[in-house]
Amino acid sequence: MNSIELRQIGVRFGGVQALDDVTVAVEKAEVVLLAGPNGAGKSTLIHTLLGLVRPQKGELFVDGQPHPVNNSFKDQVAYLPEAVAFAPSLTGRQVLRFFARARGVSSRRIEEVLEQVGLRNAGDRAVRGYSRGMRQRLGLAVTLLPEASVVVLDEPTGGLDQEGLQVLWEVLEKWRDQGRMVLMSSHDLTLLERRVDRICLLCEGRVMADDSPAGLRTRANLPARVTFGLSETNGASLRELLKEHYGDDVYEGEGSKLHVDIAVDGLLELLDLRGRHPESVESIRVEEPGLDLIYERLLETAKEAS
């Protein structure tokens, strides 16, 4: 498989339109993130791809051709649900042995994936003794077992500590290098911004934006923040100059710091002040708006337009 696409999907539960003409595609070697508030339709879309929800409208396309969500398709999909739960009396190795048999995977894969997720030393411990993060890593190990073409992850960062997150980042890179298609849903936008190729923003069952993180930044058109560390002895004149020119976009920071919020096209002019007033500036830092702020702006814009 080189691509999958859920095209013009419509799902209604009673009087609630959960998905309204939603189209989302994933290409080979691409990681796509579904984002949006609770109730936006993310889980419903994932369940549609998995065949757990039957849409009233729309269909799945594989490599550009209509394709049923049948067993042959599901055999090529691996899924990590948001809330992973395993029999507490089983060991991690026994859990993987069960799922390996269910998916027709060689038992040799068990040791490979335990090593990959950092659970080899805990493989013979009962799951009841696992932390939440260890259970999440065990769920990731189950997802790794079949080496599927399509990988679906629902809130994969939940409960992971820094070590667990590093495991996830390495797995995502490996999947991308192997040409797999990854579709995930998460609220951890800041964590995942540098790990995904595209973000599909859902709101009230509709696609509000679908673009790369850089493209979403451009669309949101939020200002960058420039922080000047001003000299205590020579910074007063530049402080007054910045306040005079940028007015309400200037904010006092801690100590001698001064923050200026400015549109991207005005950055060069602002940064040039350091060269013109070297005796006044001890340091300077530029911060782009976080993806969480971009997400909020795009949601506000979408709601205003609806």
NUTILUM-726165 format. One record per residue: residue in three letters; x, y, z of N, C-alpha, C in turn. Coordinates in steps of 0.001 Angstrom, whole numbers, plus 524288, in hexadecimal, padded with zeros to 5 digits. Example, Ala and Ser with C-alpha at 12.3 -4.5 7.8 and 13.67 -1.06 7.14 Angstrom:
<nuvexs>
Ala833867E9C681E788300C7EE6C81E78833907F31C81E78
Ser832327F73681BA8835667FBDC81BE4832648001E81EBE
</nuvexs>
This chain:
<nuvexs>
Met8034B7FB498000080000800008000080367804DE80000
Asn801D5808A77FCD48049C80DA37FCA18016C812277FED1
Ser7FC5A811797FF497F917815AA8017A7F3E28137480346
Ile7F1B381604807317EC52814F0808CA7E98381A268093D
Glu7E47C81A1B8084E7E16781EEF808B17DBE381DA180A78
Leu7DA3A8202780E9D7D4C282015810277D24E824D580D8A
Arg7CED7823DF809D07CCF282819806717C735829588077B
Gln7C63E82E52808C07C0F383069809677BDB482D1C80D36
Ile7C01C82C06811C27BD95828A68159A7B96782BAC8189A
Gly7B4D08294F818FD7B08D82B7881C197AE9F8276081FED
Val7AE8C828BB824F27ACB182521829037A8EC8280F82C89
Arg7A45F825CA82D567A07482821830CD79EF282420834F6
Phe79EEC825E7839E379CFE822B883E2B797F88254184023
Gly793858231683E9F78E8D825738402178E2782AEA83DD7
Gly78D9682EC88414D78D298342883F72792528370983F31
Val796AB834418401079BD2836BC8402B79EDC8356283B41
Gln7A0948396B838737A3DD838A6833D97A98983883835B1
Ala7AB9F833BD836787B0E983323838997B51A8348A834A7
Leu7B4398332882FBE7B7CE8348182B7B7B49183677826E5
Asp7B64983AC98249E7B34783D42820757B6D883E4681BC8
Asp7B6B383AA0817FC7B9A183B448131F7BF8883BD98142B
Val7C1A8838638175E7C726838A4818EE7CA858356F8153D
Thr7CEB9837C4813607D28B83512810147D7F4835938128A
Val7DA6D831228137D7DFB4830FF815AE7E2CB82CD6812C9
Ala7E77F82E398110E7EACF82A9080E2D7F01682A0D810DB
Val7F2758257B8103A7F7BB82484812327FACF821E380DD7
Glu7FF6F823FD80CBB802D4821CE808BA806F581E5280B34
Lys8096781B37807EF80DB3817E3809AF811F881B3A80C24
Ala81428819658108C8186181C168135E816A5821568158D
Glu811A2821CF816E180F89826BC818E780D04825CC81E3C
Val80DCA8298A821CF80B5282971826F18076D82DF382720
Val8027682CB4827D37FE4A8309A827E17FBC8830A982D4E
Leu7FB328355682F687F8EF83607834977F36A8382F8342D
Leu7EFB383595836BA7EA66837A58374F7EA3083ABE83C5C
Ala7E89583F9E83C007E837842F88409A7E2D084576840B8
Gly7E14684724845627DC3A849A7845F47DA3A848F184B7A
Pro7D66484C0684D047D43984B9D852557D1448468A8530E
Asn7D00584541857E87CCCB840A8858FA7C79E8412B85611
Gly7C5FF83CE1853A47C12483CEF850B37C1BC83EDA84B21
Ala7C69783FBA849647C772841B9844187C6AC83D8F83FED
Gly7C6F78388B841747C6468344E83DB07CB248310F83CC1
Lys7CF49831FE83FCB7D43882F3A83EE67D3968295283FA7
Ser7D15E827CC8440F7D0C282233845297CD0181FA984159
Thr7C8E38226E83FE27C52B8204683C217C7D781F47836E4
Leu7CB36822D58353E7CDFC822288304F7D19F81D708309B
Ile7D46981CED834F27D7E18186E835A77D4BC8135A8359E
His7D04C81352838557CD1780E9D838867CACB80D5083331
Thr7C9E28113F830047C8148104582AAE7CC5180D8682789
Leu7D12980F57828127D58680CE2825497D6408073A82714
Leu7D5488063482C0D7D602800F382E2E7D15B7FD5E82D22
Gly7CD2C7FF8A82AF17C8897FC65829E27C5017FBBA82E8E
Leu7C5EC7FEB8832B87C2AF7FE5E837687BDD7801CA836FC
Val7BDF78059A8337C7B97F808FD832657B885808D782C8A
Arg7B3948081F82B0E7B2368080B825837AFE280D5C8240E
Pro7B26A8103B820957B0738157681F3A7AB8B8152B81BE4
Gln7A8368192881C6D7A3AB81984819067A52981BAA813A3
Lys7A9C481E238136B7AB838208380E867B1678200A80E2A
Gly7B36B81FAA809527B90681F95808787BB3D81A148089E
Glu7C044819A98073B7C2B4814878071B7C89C814EF8077A
Leu7CB038106A8082F7D0AF80FFF8086E7D2DA80F3A802F4
Phe7D72381203801D97D9FF8113A7FCFA7DF8280F6B7FE56
Val7E15980B677FBA97E6AD809797FC467E96A809F87F704
Asp7EDBD80CC77F6F97F09F80DC87F2197ED13810007EDE1
Gly7E977813647EF927E61B8161F7EBDB7E14B8132B7EA26
Gln7E08680E5E7EC0C7DC0B80B357EA6F7D893809FD7EF24
Pro7D369809ED7EE647CFEA8088C7F2B57D13E803277F4E2
His7D10B802BB7FA107D2927FDC77FC837CF407FCF980166
Pro7CCFE7F865802107C9EA7F76A806D77CD7D7F6E880B94
Val7CB6E7F82D810207CE5B7F754814FC7CD5E7F1A381691
Asn7CFD07EE1E813AC7CF067E8858148B7D3B67E62A8175A
Asn7D3AB7E107817F47D7D37DE7581AEB7DD217DF0781844
Ser7DD3E7DF108131E7E2457DF98810707E4AE7E4F08117A
Phe7E1647E8F5811EB7E3617EE26813447E5017EE55818FE
Lys7E1B07EC3D81C787E2DB7EC6B8220E7E7E47E97E82358
Asp7E92A7E572820417EDFD7E2848212F7F2D57E5E882069
Gln7F2307EA4181DAF7F6977EDB981CA97F6A77F2778204D
Val7F3417F25C824517F2BC7F6C3827EE7F4377F51082D74
Ala7F7427F848830207F8657F78C835B27F61C7FC26838A7
Tyr7F4087FB1F83D5B7F11D7FF24840327F2BA7FF3B845E6
Leu7F3E7803EF847D87F4E7804D184D667F07B8083184F87
Pro7ECE680601852AD7E89580927854BE7EA6B80CEC858EB
Glu7E706810A485A357E8658148F85E297E92C8120F8637A
Ala7E5B180EA2865077E60980C2386A247E7878066C86958
Val7EC868053986A137EE437FFD48696A7ED367FCD786E6E
Ala7EB317F81586DE27E9F77F4D78726B7EB4F7EF3087124
Phe7EE407ECC2874947EFC57E755873E67EE797E450878DD
Ala7EE067DF1F878607ECFF7DBDC87CF07F15C7DCA7880EA
Pro7F0217DE7E885937F4347DFED889557F7927DB5F88B2C
Ser7F58D7D6A288AC37F88E7D22888CA77FC8D7D039888AB
Leu7FBF27D1D6883C67FFA27D03787FB98049B7D37988001
Thr808E87D12C87E5D80DBC7D42787DE880DC27D70C878B7
Gly811397DAD58783B811A47DDA887356812D47DA0C86ECC
Arg816317D63986FBE817A47D28586B98812F37CF2786A11
Gln80FC57CD9586DE380B1E7CA7786CB2807187CD9486999
Val8068A7D29686AE6802FE7D5F8867E6804AA7D61A86234
Leu809A27D6DB8614880B927D72585BE580B0B7D1E785923
Arg80BC07CDA185C0480B2D7C874859A78058D7C7A3857CD
Phe801CC7C97085AFD7FC437C8FD859857FB2B7CBFC8547C
Phe7FCE97D0EA8543D7FBCA7D42084FA87FEEA7D24F84AE1
Ala803867D02B84BB5806927CE1A84754803A87C986844CB
Arg801757C613848057FE6D7C1B2845D87F9947C3B584300
Ala7F6F87C79C8455B7F2307C9AF842FC7F33C7CC2483DA7
Arg7F7D07CE8B83D077F9157D120838177FC6B7CDC38347C
Gly7FD807C8FD83614800A07C581832CB806387C74B83246
Val808577C9828367D80DA27CBA183675811587C7BC83901
Ser816047C746836DE819ED7C3C88391081B457C55783EAA
Ser81C107C1728420581D6D7C2888477F822B17C54A847F9
Arg825DF7C51D843F282AE57C7D98441882A247CDBD844A5
Arg825BE7CFAD842C7824B27D54884308823FD7D71F848B1
Ile8226A7D3A584C26821487D531851898260B7D79285421
Glu82A747D4ED853C182F357D6FB85632831027DBFA8538F
Glu830417DC4A84E70831D97E0FB84B8882ED87E5BD84D63
Val829AC7E52F84DF38268D7E9C784F688272B7EB0E85536
Leu827EE7E71985881829017E83E85E0182DF27EB8485E87
Glu831E17EA2585B80836BE7ED2585B86835C97F2A285977
Gln832B27F3028555A831D07F80B852CF82F0D7FBED85661
Val82B7B7FA04859B0828997FD8F85D2382AED7FDCA862A0
Gly82F5F7FB4286358832127FBA18686082F997F88686CC3
Leu82CFF7F41C86B7582A687F0FC86F7482CA07EB7286FE1
Arg8311D7EA7686D8B833317E52186DB4834047E34C87359
Asn8361A7E6A1876A1837267E51887C0F832277E47F87F44
Ala82DDB7E6CC87D59828D87E6688801D825347E27C87D83
Gly8272E7DFAC879AB823D87DC30876A5821607D7CA879BB
Asp823DB7D61A87DF0821C17D1CF8811081EEE7D3A7885F5
Arg81E1A7D8B98866681B147DAD888ABE815537DB1F8894E
Ala811EC7DA4188D2980C497DAA688C3480AD47E04588AEC
Val807187E0D788769805767E608885AB803557E94688A32
Arg801377E6B888E327FF207E9A5892AB803667ECE88954E
Gly808477EB5B894A780C907EE49896FE80ED47F26A89371
Tyr80C8F7F31688EC880E777F70788B1880C407FC6688C7D
Ser80F688006388BC380D6D805BE88C2880A0E806ED88767
Arg8075B80B59887958041E80CDC883118077780D6F87E2A
Gly80C0880FDA87ECF80F7F8109187A578116F80B6987829
Met812898078D87B95814438026A879C980FE47FF9E876E4
Arg80B108002C878BE806A17FDCD875F7805F4800528709B
Gln806E1805798704E8067B8081386B3F80AB7806148678D
Arg80F6280531869A5813988031D866608126F7FD7E864B5
Leu80FF17FA8B8682180E637F53E866A980A577F57586240
Gly806BB7F93186292802FD7F9EB85E4A805B87FB4B8593C
Leu809B97FE888599C80CC07FFE1854F680F7B7FB0F852CD
Ala8115E7F7A48564E813E27F2CE854988100D7EF5B8519A
Val80B237EF1085377807207EC12850AF806567EE4D84B38
Thr806667F37C84ACE805B87F612845C280A437F4E984217
Leu80EE67F450844488138B7F34484125813B67EDB283F01
Leu811267EA15841A2811A77E4888404B810C77E34483A85
Pro80C697E4EC8381B80B447E2FD832D280E0F7E5CF82E64
Glu811067E9FA82F84813997ED0C82B6180FAC7EE8D82721
Ala80B657F0F3828DD807077F2458256F808477F6E4821E2
Ser805837F73B81D86806357FB95819DD803D78009981BFD
Val7FF858001781EEF7FCC180494821217FCCC8041A82710
Val7FE648083D829BC7FE928083B82F707FB0E80CA18316A
Val7F78980B4F834F57F3D880F1B837267F4D980F7683D06
Leu7F5EF8143483EDC7F73581518844567F36B819128469F
Asp7F0CC817A284AD37ED1581B2D84D637EF8481CFA8528C
Glu7F0F3821EC852E47F37E824358577E7F841820FB85943
Pro7FC1D82048855D38007F81CCF8571A8042E81EE985B43
Thr804168240185C61807BC8263186037805B6825D6865CE
Gly800D882439866807FE7A8241D86BB28017A820BC86F8E
Gly80317822FF873DD805B382017877FF80B6E81F0A87721
Leu80D98820A6872B38131181F8587193816AC8236B8744A
Asp81ACC8215E876C681ED8824C9878E6822B4826158748A
Gln826EF828D8875D782A9982A86871CF82CFA825E086EEC
Glu82E2B821B7871C98305681D0786F4482C6181AA786B84
Gly8277B81A7086D388235E8185B869E38227881BA58650D
Leu822AA820D1865B68220F8244886135826798237685D4D
Gln82B3D822BA85F3582FA1821D285BB382ED981CCB85895
Val82CB1818CE85B2F82B71813F88586C827838150885415
Leu82370818098555181F6A8194A8516C821B881C4784CD9
Trp825108203584DFB8277282338849B582AA981FA68461A
Glu82D9781C0B8486D830CD8187E8454B82D68814E6841FC
Val829118131D844398257B80FBA8415A8230D812AA83CC0
Leu821608178283DB081F1481A9E83973822F281B64834FD
Glu827E081C878365482BD981D408324C82CC18183182F4E
Lys82CD3813DF8320D82DA280ED782F768292780DA282BBE
Trp8245180E8B82D9581FD180DA782A2F820188110E8254C
Arg82198815F182600822028196E8217C8262E8177581DAF
Asp82AA3815E881FC782EDC813ED81C7E82D4780EF681997
Gln829E280BD781BFE8281A806FF8199082390807D6815CE
Gly821C880CB98155081D9880DE5811AC8182680CB0813A6
Arg8178980C30818C88125780B2781AEC80F188102A81B19
Met80A0380F7681B5E80666813D781BE6804848140D82184
Val8051681892823FE803AC819168297E7FF8A81D5282A16
Leu7FB2C81BE482C777F70C81F9B82DBE7F66181F84833A7
Met7F6FC82402836257F6728242D83BCF7F2EC828A583D83
Ser7F0BE827F8842257ED8F82C07844967F01882D6F849C0
Ser7F0958327F84AE27F3078341C84FC97F1A5839BB85117
His7F1C883AE4856387F149840468580A7F69E842B38591A
Asp7FAC683F92858F2800058418685A1B8027E843ED85540
Leu8005384851853848021984AA584E9C807B984C8284EED
Thr8092A84EFA8533980E6C8510A853B88127384CA58538B
Leu811438483A8561B814CA843C68560E8157D8418F85099
Leu811448417E84D938114B83EA6848A48126E84209843E0
Glu812B784727844938134584A9E84013817CB8491283C88
Arg81C4B847DE83EC9820DE8469883B9B82102840DF839EE
Arg81D0A83DE083B7D81D0F8384583A4881934836CC83606
Val8161183A878342C812048394883056812DB83C6282B59
Asp810B783A538270F8112583CEF8220180C8684085820F2
Arg807E983EDC822AE803438420F821EA7FFD1841C9826B4
Ile7FCB2845E18275F7F8DD8461382B9D7F38A8472682933
Cys7EFCC843BF82A767EA658447C828C07E7478464482D7E
Leu7E55E84B0D82D517E28384D5E831B37DCA884CA6830DE
Leu7DA38849C6834797D49B848D6834497D1CF84C2883852
Cys7CD2E84DF4836F27C9EB850DD83A957C43884FE683929
Glu7C14284DF583CF67BBAC84CE983C3B7BAAF8497A83779
Gly7BE0A8458F836CE7BD42841BA832AC7BEE78436382D49
Arg7C1AB847BC82CD57C3768498F827B77C95384AA8827D3
Val7CBBC84A658233E7D14484BB7822C87D1C98519E8225D
Met7D467853F98263D7D5348599E826427DA5E85B2D823AF
Ala7DE26857B0823CC7E338858C58215F7E60885395820AD
Asp7E9268533A81C957EC4284E8281B8C7F1368504F818D1
Asp7F5858506E81BC17FA4F852AD8199E7FEF4850E281CE7
Ser803A28523581B138084F8513E81E2A8085E854F2822D3
Pro80B6E853C6826E780BCB8577782B4680D7685CE78297C
Ala8111D85D2D825BD812CB86248823B380E5086505820E3
Gly80B3E861FD81DE8806D38644B81B23802B18665881ED7
Leu801D3863A28232B7FE09865708270E7FFEE86A70829B0
Arg8051186ACE82A8D8073C86F9E82CC7806188744382936
Thr806F9873798242680600877AB820648003B8792682058
Arg7FCD98753A8207D7F739876368204C7F55A8792282528
Ala7F778877B9829B97F5CE87A3E82E957F7AD87FE182EF2
Asn7FC33880F682C8C7FE4B8864E82C587FED5888C2831C1
Leu800E8885AC8356D801D5887B383AAB8073188A4983AF7
Pro807D688E2F83E5B80CE5890D683EC8810FB88D7F8417F
Ala815E088E918403981A3B88C4E8432381B5988FDA847D5
Arg81E1A88DBA84BAA81F98890E4850368258A891708504C
Val82758896508504882CF08977C8509C82E0F899938560D
Thr831C18971D858B78332E898BC85E008389A89B2F85DF3
Phe838DF8A01E85F6F83DD08A2EB85FDB83FB38A2BF86585
Gly844A18A13786636847268A1DF86B4384A2A8A6FD86B10
Leu848098AB1086D8284A468B04C86D0184E6D8B14987126
Ser852488B44786FA48566B8B5D587345854198B9558778B
Glu855878B82F87C5B853858BB58880A3855AA8C0E788087
Thr85A448C18487E3985CAA8C6C187E1685B648C9BA87918
Asn85AAF8C6DF874B9859F58C99986FB6854D48C84786CF2
Gly851578C57386FA384CAC8C39A86CEF847F28C72286D36
Ala8482D8CB3F87039843848CE7A8710D841988D0FC86C06
Ser8452E8D306868D38438D8D5C08640C841008D2048602C
Leu843298CD3B85FB8840D88C96685C2883B858C79585E35
Arg83B038C71A86345836028C5A48659C831C58C98D86409
Glu8330D8CE9E8647A82F4E8D2B08630982E328D2A685D31
Leu832398D19285A0D831868D15D8545D82DD48CCED852D8
Leu82E868C8558553982B268C3E28540C825838C4FA855A6
Lys824C98C74F85A3481F7E8C88285BF981CE18CC898586C
Glu81FFD8D03A8569481DD88D44B8532C81C268D20B84DF0
His81F5F8CE7A84BC281E3F8CC688468581A468C7F38468A
Tyr81A378C4CD84AB8816F68C01584A9B812818C03484E8A
Gly812388C442851AA80DAF8C54D854F080BC68C0C085831
Asp806CF8BF298573E804488BB1F85A6C806908B5B08599C
Asp80A0A8B513855C980C728AFFF854CE811748AF3E857E7
Val812AF8B2E185B62817628B29185E9F815C58B14686439
Tyr8188E8AD6B8669A8174A8ABB786BE481C4D8AB6986F23
Glu81BE28AD53873DF820518ACFE8777A821058A75587937
Gly825EF8A582879558271C8A04F87B40829F48A0998806A
Glu82C1789C318820C82EF989C0D886EE8341789F0688665
Gly835828A1BF88A8183A848A48E88A7983ABD8A88788619
Ser83EC28A81D882DF83F868ABE387EAB83D3D8AA0E87979
Lys83A1B8A5E78798F838028A3C0874AE8334D8A6E0872C7
Leu832D38A71686D8F82E6F8A9BF86B1282C858A6498669D
His827648A53386688825198A1D38628A8224C8A52E85E76
Val822F38A3B1859898202E8A6498554681D838A21E851F5
Asp818598A265851718156C89EE584DFB814FF8A17D848A3
Ile8169489E9584493816E48A10C83F6F815B789D2083B27
Ala8133489EF6836F68121B89BAA8327281743899F082FF3
Val817258956882D8481BEA8932582B5381E7F896CF82769
Asp81B5F899968244681DBA89CFA82049820578A1D48229F
Gly81FB68A2B1827B0822548A71782A22827098A58B82D5C
Leu828578A08382D5082C9389E938309B831DD8A0EC82F3B
Leu833268A11282A3C838568A2E0828A88394E8A87C82A6A
Glu8356A8ABC6829CC836058B13782B68836E98B19D83149
Leu833F08AE7883444834808AE9D839E9839D78AC8483B98
Leu83B818A830839438407C8A5DB83ABB845198A94F83934
Asp844548ACA083556848828B02C833AC849EC8B423837E9
Leu846668B4DF83B9F847778B89583FDC84C358B6F484315
Arg84D238B1DA8435B851B08B02184662856BC8B215843EB
Gly856F88B1E683EB685BA88B3DA83C1485C398B9B583C89
Arg857E58BC7F83CD18581D8C23683D21858E18C431842AB
His857AA8C0B4846818584F8C24484C0785B318BDF084EFA
Pro85FF08BC9A84D61862B68B83184FD8863C88B90B855A3
Glu864508BDF18573B865838BEF985CB6860BD8BE4F86042
Ser85C238BE0485DD2857508BDB1860E2855398B82286180
Val856DD8B49385E02854A68AF4985DE4858B88AB4685F92
Glu857858A868863C585B058A443865958598489EED8635E
Ser8548B89E2C86238852CB899398600084DAB89A1585D12
Ile84C7689655859A68478E896A6856B5845C28912085574
Arg840B48903A855E383E8988B06854D08396988B96851E4
Val838AC8883A84DF1833E28884684AD6830F68832B84BD0
Glu82C018839084D2F828C087EFB84E308240587F0C84A99
Glu8236087AD08479B81EA787A418447E81A20878B084805
Pro81552879EB8468C810D987847849BD8107F87255849E0
Gly80F2B8702C84E6480EA286A8A84EE880A048688284BCF
Leu80A3F8637484A828060F861288476C800DD8613C84A5A
Asp8010E8614284F8A7FC318618C852817F971866C485194
Leu7FC7486B0A8512F7FA288702B850117F8128706F84A79
Ile7FAE786E0D846E07F93186DDC8416E7F40B86ADA84109
Tyr7F3C886679843D17EF128633E843FF7EA698666F845FC
Glu7EB388695684A3B7E70686C8684C667E542870BC84890
Arg7E8F687340845EC7E79087756842227E4768751183D9A
Leu7E6218709B83B887E36286E45837207DDEF86C82838AA
Leu7DD6286A8383D6A7D8288690783F457D49B86DC283FC8
Glu7D6B887205841EA7D3A9876D78426A7D1F0878D583D16
Thr7D58D878B78395E7D45187A80834147D015877278319B
Ala7D08C871F38326E7CCAE86E56830317C74686F2F8328C
Lys7C70C87008837A17C207870DF83A337BF888760483890
Glu7C2D987A06837D97C0D187F0B8360F7BE9587EB983094
Ala7C0F787B5A82D507BF4287AE1827E37BA59877868275A
Ser7B9568742F82B487B4D1870A082ACE7AFB58733982C78
</nuvexs>
